């Protein structure tokens, strides 16, 4: 997918994930365990382990069905990640979690909880990334990092959403044409089709320079919330809220129903969707409803430091459903030493 850059393209080259320790992710739930209940909330650190695999091994170890295990989000395999899992133990004795038999997985704590963890039920993810063998214009790269901290980056869906070589979009077309898919694959392909349309709308806004600005007929997303409002006249108050990161322009997550945008924003979105009408029609027939996603992603607590002459460490916090890779692509061409899972 050839997506335009907001800051002119990467200024550095290097390698990301030379070791799993160079890609660290910590999940922030935003709440504490209840301290009682039939579930156990586990704080788990995993290294080179797939989230779904860990869930299955936790179920096996606890002697429960897989559906009794919950987690808020999928975390990268080729990384060191810390995330929460819940295990329902109604009528069962809690196992000795310290005896969990996998060297790459550590259970750091366990606390009783009333509810199963649901997908997406987290506040944020904290990242600490190290890029090795870095070459390029360091001074200009740090200027771009300062701009990203203030103005953000285009909130593209990352390459993970589209499968190896971007094949999931073509698979979605085959599904819309009648090919049968299991439930899990169907959900994956619907997400890929929706993400493709969103990315194309955002790409058009990056090209015309409005991805982090205001155009007539805009629908606004509140920062850190699913709430949205508009369209309404663009005022100095709205511009100030936009500059402060309190609101963001939005793009469509396609489905049934009428576009809520008007005027210039609606015209732009309709023009992009016309080029992807087969995907749009398939999403509507699948029963998805119109939704919105912010066009802009502003990382919180963005810091950077040079560990040595060729090693750059970045740390930042992102909301759920967003991608560290879309921030990194604005800064550096950094091939992965291991594939993204």
C-alpha positions as CSV (number, residue, x, y, z in Angstrom):
1,X,0.0,0.0,0.0
2,X,1.6,3.3,-1.1
3,X,0.5,5.7,1.6
4,X,1.8,9.3,1.5
5,X,3.9,10.7,4.4
6,X,2.9,13.7,6.5
7,X,6.5,14.9,7.0
8,X,8.1,14.2,3.6
9,X,9.3,10.7,4.2
10,X,11.8,8.9,6.5
11,X,15.0,10.7,7.3
12,X,16.8,7.7,8.9
13,X,17.5,4.1,8.0
14,X,18.1,1.4,10.6
15,X,16.8,-1.9,12.0
16,X,13.9,-2.5,14.3
17,X,13.6,-5.6,16.5
18,X,17.2,-6.7,16.3
19,X,16.2,-8.6,19.5
20,X,12.7,-9.0,21.1
21,X,13.9,-6.6,23.9
22,X,14.2,-3.8,21.3
23,X,10.4,-3.8,21.0
24,X,8.7,-3.6,24.4
25,X,4.9,-3.1,24.9
26,X,3.1,-2.6,28.2
27,X,-0.7,-2.7,28.3
28,X,-2.4,0.0,30.4
29,X,-5.8,-1.2,31.5
30,X,-6.7,2.0,33.3
31,X,-8.3,0.2,36.3
32,X,-7.4,-2.2,39.1
33,X,-8.6,-5.7,39.8
34,X,-11.7,-6.0,41.9
35,X,-10.1,-8.1,44.6
36,X,-12.9,-10.7,44.5
37,X,-14.9,-12.7,42.0
38,X,-14.8,-15.9,40.1
39,X,-12.2,-14.7,37.6
40,X,-8.4,-14.2,38.2
41,X,-6.7,-11.2,36.6
42,X,-3.2,-12.1,35.6
43,X,-0.3,-9.7,34.8
44,X,1.7,-11.6,32.3
45,X,5.1,-10.8,30.6
46,X,5.8,-12.8,27.5
47,X,8.8,-13.0,25.1
48,X,8.4,-14.2,21.6
49,X,5.0,-15.7,22.4
50,X,1.7,-15.2,20.5
51,X,-1.2,-13.8,22.7
52,X,-3.7,-16.5,21.5
53,X,-1.1,-19.2,22.2
54,X,-0.6,-17.9,25.7
55,X,-4.3,-17.8,26.3
56,X,-4.6,-21.5,25.2
57,X,-1.7,-22.5,27.5
58,X,-3.3,-20.7,30.5
59,X,-6.5,-22.5,29.9
60,X,-4.7,-25.8,29.7
61,X,-2.7,-25.1,32.9
62,X,-5.9,-24.0,34.8
63,X,-7.9,-26.9,33.5
64,X,-10.6,-24.7,31.9
65,X,-12.0,-24.3,28.4
66,X,-10.4,-21.6,26.2
67,X,-13.5,-19.5,26.3
68,X,-12.9,-19.0,30.0
69,X,-9.7,-17.0,29.2
70,X,-10.0,-13.3,28.3
71,X,-7.6,-10.7,27.1
72,X,-8.0,-7.0,26.1
73,X,-5.7,-7.0,23.0
74,X,-3.4,-9.0,20.7
75,X,0.3,-8.1,21.4
76,X,3.2,-8.7,19.0
77,X,4.9,-12.1,19.1
78,X,8.4,-10.8,18.2
79,X,8.7,-8.5,21.2
80,X,8.7,-8.4,25.0
81,X,5.2,-7.5,26.0
82,X,3.3,-7.2,29.3
83,X,-0.5,-7.6,29.2
84,X,-3.5,-8.8,31.3
85,X,-5.3,-12.1,31.0
86,X,-8.4,-13.2,32.9
87,X,-9.2,-16.8,33.8
88,X,-12.6,-17.9,35.0
89,X,-12.3,-20.4,37.8
90,X,-15.9,-20.8,39.0
91,X,-15.9,-23.8,41.4
92,X,-12.2,-24.5,40.7
93,X,-9.2,-24.2,42.9
94,X,-6.7,-21.6,41.7
95,X,-3.5,-23.2,40.4
96,X,0.1,-22.3,41.5
97,X,0.8,-19.8,38.8
98,X,4.5,-19.7,39.6
99,X,4.6,-23.3,38.2
100,X,3.4,-22.2,34.7
101,X,5.7,-24.3,32.5
102,X,6.9,-21.9,29.8
103,X,10.2,-20.1,30.0
104,X,9.1,-17.3,27.7
105,X,6.1,-16.4,29.8
106,X,6.2,-15.0,33.4
107,X,3.1,-14.5,35.5
108,X,3.9,-11.5,37.5
109,X,0.8,-11.3,39.7
110,X,-2.7,-12.6,40.1
111,X,-5.7,-11.0,41.7
112,X,-9.4,-11.9,41.9
113,X,-11.7,-10.1,39.6
114,X,-15.5,-10.1,38.9
115,X,-15.5,-9.9,35.1
116,X,-13.9,-11.5,32.1
117,X,-11.5,-9.2,30.2
118,X,-13.1,-8.1,26.9
119,X,-11.3,-7.3,23.7
120,X,-10.5,-3.6,23.5
121,X,-11.1,-2.9,27.2
122,X,-7.9,-1.1,27.8
123,X,-6.8,2.5,28.1
124,X,-3.5,2.6,26.2
125,X,-0.3,0.8,25.3
126,X,3.1,2.0,26.3
127,X,6.0,1.4,23.8
128,X,9.8,1.4,24.2
129,X,11.4,0.8,20.9
130,X,15.1,0.7,20.0
131,X,16.3,1.1,16.4
132,X,19.8,-0.1,15.7
133,X,22.5,0.7,13.0
134,X,20.9,4.1,12.5
135,X,22.1,6.3,9.7
136,X,20.8,9.6,8.3
137,X,20.0,13.2,9.2
138,X,19.8,13.0,13.0
139,X,19.2,16.8,13.5
140,X,16.3,16.9,11.1
141,X,14.9,13.6,12.4
142,X,14.7,15.1,15.9
143,X,12.9,18.1,14.4
144,X,10.3,15.7,12.9
145,X,10.0,14.0,16.3
146,X,9.2,17.3,17.9
147,X,6.6,18.0,15.3
148,X,5.1,14.5,15.8
149,X,4.9,15.1,19.6
150,X,2.9,18.3,18.9
151,X,0.9,17.5,15.8
152,X,0.8,13.7,15.6
153,X,0.9,11.4,12.6
154,X,-1.8,10.2,10.1
155,X,-3.7,7.5,12.0
156,X,-3.4,4.8,9.3
157,X,-4.2,1.2,9.9
158,X,-0.9,-0.6,10.0
159,X,0.3,-3.3,7.7
160,X,-0.6,-6.0,10.3
161,X,-4.3,-5.4,9.4
162,X,-3.8,-6.5,5.8
163,X,-2.0,-9.8,6.1
164,X,1.2,-10.9,4.3
165,X,1.7,-8.8,1.2
166,X,-1.6,-7.1,1.7
167,X,-3.5,-10.2,0.6
168,X,-6.4,-9.8,2.9
169,X,-8.1,-7.2,0.7
170,X,-8.2,-9.6,-2.2
171,X,-9.4,-12.4,0.1
172,X,-12.2,-10.0,1.2
173,X,-13.2,-9.5,-2.5
174,X,-13.3,-13.3,-2.9
175,X,-15.5,-13.6,0.2
176,X,-17.9,-10.8,-1.0
177,X,-18.1,-12.8,-4.3
178,X,-19.4,-15.8,-2.5
179,X,-16.4,-17.8,-1.2
180,X,-17.2,-19.2,2.2
181,X,-15.0,-18.3,5.2
182,X,-15.0,-19.4,8.8
183,X,-16.2,-16.9,11.4
184,X,-12.7,-15.8,12.5
185,X,-11.5,-15.3,9.0
186,X,-14.6,-13.5,8.0
187,X,-14.1,-11.0,10.8
188,X,-10.5,-10.5,9.8
189,X,-11.3,-9.9,6.2
190,X,-14.2,-7.5,7.0
191,X,-11.7,-5.5,9.1
192,X,-9.2,-5.4,6.2
193,X,-11.7,-4.1,3.7
194,X,-12.9,-1.4,6.1
195,X,-9.4,-0.4,6.9
196,X,-8.5,-0.2,3.2
197,X,-11.2,2.4,2.6
198,X,-10.3,4.4,5.7
199,X,-6.6,4.4,4.7
200,X,-7.5,5.6,1.2
201,X,-9.6,8.5,2.6
202,X,-6.8,9.4,5.0
203,X,-4.2,9.3,2.2
204,X,-6.3,11.8,0.2
205,X,-6.4,14.1,3.3
206,X,-2.6,13.7,3.7
207,X,-2.1,14.7,0.0
208,X,-4.2,17.8,0.3
209,X,-2.7,18.7,3.7
210,X,-6.0,18.5,5.7
211,X,-5.4,15.3,7.7
212,X,-4.8,17.3,10.9
213,X,-6.9,20.3,10.0
214,X,-10.5,21.3,9.4
215,X,-12.5,21.2,6.2
216,X,-16.2,22.1,5.7
217,X,-18.7,19.4,6.8
218,X,-16.2,17.7,9.2
219,X,-17.2,15.1,11.8
220,X,-15.1,15.5,14.9
221,X,-13.9,12.8,17.3
222,X,-13.2,13.7,20.9
223,X,-9.7,12.7,22.0
224,X,-9.6,9.6,24.1
225,X,-13.3,8.9,23.5
226,X,-15.7,7.3,21.1
227,X,-17.9,10.4,21.2
228,X,-18.1,12.5,18.1
229,X,-20.0,15.6,16.9
230,X,-20.7,17.8,13.9
231,X,-20.9,18.9,11.2
232,X,-20.8,22.5,12.4
233,X,-19.3,25.8,11.3
234,X,-15.5,25.9,11.8
235,X,-14.9,28.5,14.5
236,X,-11.8,29.8,16.3
237,X,-12.9,27.7,19.3
238,X,-12.9,24.6,17.2
239,X,-9.5,25.5,15.7
240,X,-8.1,26.0,19.2
241,X,-9.5,22.6,20.4
242,X,-7.9,21.0,17.3
243,X,-4.5,22.7,18.0
244,X,-4.6,21.5,21.6
245,X,-5.4,17.9,20.6
246,X,-8.8,17.9,22.2
247,X,-10.6,16.9,19.0
248,X,-9.5,15.3,15.7
249,X,-11.0,15.2,12.2
250,X,-12.4,11.8,11.3
251,X,-12.7,9.3,8.4
252,X,-15.3,6.6,7.7
253,X,-15.3,3.0,8.8
254,X,-17.6,1.9,6.1
255,X,-20.9,0.2,6.5
256,X,-24.7,0.7,6.0
257,X,-26.3,4.1,6.4
258,X,-25.7,7.6,5.2
259,X,-22.4,9.4,5.5
260,X,-22.7,11.9,8.4
261,X,-20.3,14.3,6.8
262,X,-21.4,17.2,4.6
263,X,-20.0,19.7,2.0
264,X,-16.3,19.3,1.2
265,X,-15.7,16.4,3.6
266,X,-18.6,14.4,2.2
267,X,-17.5,15.1,-1.4
268,X,-14.0,13.9,-0.7
269,X,-15.1,10.7,1.1
270,X,-17.7,9.8,-1.6
271,X,-15.0,10.3,-4.3
272,X,-12.6,7.9,-2.6
273,X,-15.3,5.3,-1.9
274,X,-16.4,5.3,-5.6
275,X,-13.0,3.8,-6.5
276,X,-13.5,1.1,-3.9
277,X,-17.2,0.4,-4.5
278,X,-16.9,-3.4,-4.4
279,X,-15.5,-3.3,-0.9
280,X,-18.0,-0.7,0.2
281,X,-20.9,-2.8,-1.1
282,X,-19.6,-6.0,0.5
283,X,-19.3,-4.3,3.9
284,X,-22.9,-3.0,3.6
285,X,-24.2,-6.4,2.6
286,X,-22.3,-8.0,5.5
287,X,-24.4,-5.8,7.9
288,X,-21.7,-3.4,9.2
289,X,-22.9,0.1,10.2
290,X,-21.2,3.4,9.4
291,X,-18.7,4.4,12.1
292,X,-15.8,6.9,12.4
293,X,-12.1,6.8,13.3
294,X,-9.8,9.8,14.1
295,X,-7.6,10.8,11.1
296,X,-4.9,12.0,13.5
297,X,-2.8,10.1,16.1
298,X,-1.0,12.1,18.7
299,X,1.4,10.0,20.9
300,X,1.5,10.9,24.5
301,X,4.8,11.1,26.5
302,X,6.9,10.9,23.4
303,X,10.6,10.9,24.4
304,X,13.8,9.9,22.6
305,X,17.5,9.4,23.4
306,X,20.6,8.1,21.6
307,X,21.9,5.1,23.4
308,X,25.1,5.3,21.4
309,X,26.1,6.8,18.0
310,X,23.9,4.4,16.0
311,X,21.1,3.3,18.5
312,X,18.0,5.4,19.0
313,X,15.4,4.6,21.7
314,X,11.9,6.0,21.5
315,X,9.2,5.8,24.2
316,X,5.5,6.8,23.8
317,X,1.9,5.9,24.7
318,X,-0.8,5.2,22.1
319,X,-4.5,4.6,22.4
320,X,-5.8,1.1,21.7
321,X,-6.4,0.2,18.0
322,X,-3.5,2.3,16.8
323,X,-0.1,1.3,15.5
324,X,3.5,2.1,16.6
325,X,4.6,1.3,13.1
326,X,2.7,4.2,11.6
327,X,4.6,6.6,13.8
328,X,7.9,4.9,13.0
329,X,7.4,5.1,9.2
330,X,7.3,8.9,9.3
331,X,10.8,8.8,10.9
332,X,12.7,5.9,9.5
333,X,13.0,3.2,7.0
334,X,13.6,0.4,9.5
335,X,13.2,-3.1,8.2
336,X,12.0,-5.6,10.8
337,X,14.5,-8.2,11.8
338,X,11.5,-10.4,12.5
339,X,8.1,-10.3,10.9
340,X,5.2,-8.7,12.6
341,X,2.7,-11.2,14.0
